[in-house]
Amino acid sequence: MSSFPAYRPRRLRCGPGLRRLVREAALSRDDLIYPLFLVHGQGVRREILAMPGQYQLSIDQLPGEMAELAALGIPAVLLFGLPASKDAVGSENYDPEGIVQQGVRAIKACAPEMVVITDVCMCEYTDHGHCGILCEKPAHCRGKGLGNLCLDNDATLEYLTRVAVSHAEAGVDIVAPSDMMDGRVGAIRRALDAQGYDCVAILSYASKYASGFYGPFREAADSAPQLGDRSGYQMDIHNAREALREIELDIQEGADMIMVKPAFSYLDIIHRARQQFNRPLVAYSVSGEYSMIKAAAEKGWLDERRCALELLTAIKRAGADAIITYWAKDAVRWLEEA
Ligand code: PBG
């Protein structure tokens, strides 16, 4: 091995063409998935306070939104819905006239080429804001769970399968369960297949951490838990090997694509998942990653464009195939300018 002065790493850094030539990882518009928050009503385009530049949109806004995304060449969207009303089991979640079901149909009507992914979860739809069905805690579980309540994992599976099937009926391409109940990928796969939706893919939020970086999303999707937190079902931030077990299980249960979430504080998990599993790997650059750079940029402390591209490129370099990001549109524009 030659070393300095025979080898000078700076030689290949001294011009833009050279740097492009030896680049290892690059962000592309093909990798981007743009999240959308859908609300009932007419003509609604309401900016989310903690996420400047992101909006809650009514269904009539979708054709314009799709035209913009198609012009930018962004291949996929991820839909979240804010229901008209919430209840204990999140009934609107599996209603054929639910907000997400309407959204899927509207997008497929005006932009059939757009890949439509739906978040399958209960927290936006339940009055208690948890990602599953709550039940009275059995006596032998004292000291665990949420006060005298806990999440009924297996009862939740039945609801999640209904949600996934109703999204499939509406025409979704990919369902993305984000609830972190055990066994949900297998249950959803079986339910989809039983109804003839064998071509609907599952992107599983396989390793989803109980993260503080979801803060702004809970305003955007109105999904903050009304009691306790999600640490009884989302993953403990201290664990890495456990994430690999979660991913392995979801692949065994039939996940077509796997996800690591959040992205930027879990680059180690993305890297390890890339090395260990041969499935398309998606990373979710979550609301807090967006908001913290936005806020610092507003104060003049960080350069948004530079830092956002650095963050997204790091996620690619760590091994993600695709990235869910609120910067999707900006990133394409920035890449075009570069
Ligand atoms: C759950 C869900 C959440 C996010 C995506 N799906 C919130 C949570 O688990 O509390 C967060 C995404 C983000 O912060 O951008 N339905």
Boltz pocket constraint, residues with backbone or C-beta under 6 A from the ligand:
constraints:
  - pocket:
      binder: B
      contacts: [[A, 119], [A, 120], [A, 121], [A, 122], [A, 123], [A, 124], [A, 178], [A, 179], [A, 213], [A, 214], [A, 215], [A, 216], [A, 217], [A, 218], [A, 223], [A, 230], [A, 285], [A, 286], [A, 287], [A, 288]]
      max_distance: 6.0
